[in-house]
Amino acid sequence: MEVVMSFAIGFLFMAAVYLILSKSILRIIIGTGLLSHGAHLLILTMGGLGGEAPPVLADGVTNMADPLPQALILTAIVISFGVTAFFLVLAYRAYQELGTDNLDEIRRILADDD
């Protein structure tokens, strides 16, 4: 299962880098979201995917998943949701003011204003 997750993580990182290197602000925001999802999957995979039931009444359980990466991922998901929402509002406001989401056009418009 770790091999499948490794390929999924690699694909997410590859797609995220491709989108981040584009000139559209919306694609950059989607790329950062994909990058954060890839990082979450990486942390989850490093923490261990498999495991048995929690040792409530069983003695000698040795193979269980570590709950710390899961708690870390849950916190990171909430933080990345807030950052993505802020980026989307910022991009929408920039589009309203400047009429484009192309970074080269935005640089040109801002350079002409100076």
TAJO-V478475 format. One line per field, one symbol per residue. ss: DSSP state (a for helix, b for strand, c for the rest). phi: phi as a letter, one per 40 degrees, with the letter a starting at -180 (. if undefined). burial: I if it has 24 or more other C-alpha atoms within 12 Angstrom, else O. A space follows every 10 residues. Layout:
ss = ???
phi = ???
burial = ???
//
This chain:
ss = caaaaaaaaa aaaaaaaaaa cccbaaaaaa aaaaaaaaaa aaaaaaaccc cccccccccc ccccccaaaa aaaaaaaaaa aaaaaaaaaa aaaaaaaacc cbaaaaaaaa aaac
phi = .ccccccccc cccccccccc ccbccccccc cccccccccc ccccccchcc ibccccbccg cbbbcccccc cccccccccc cccccccccc cccccccbga bccccccccc cccc
burial = OOOOOOOOIO OIIOIIOOOI OOOOIIIIII IIIIIIIIII IIIIIIOOIO OOOOOOOOOO OOOOOOOOOO OOIOOIIOOI OOOIOOOOOO IOOIOOOOOO IOIOOOOOOO OOOO
//
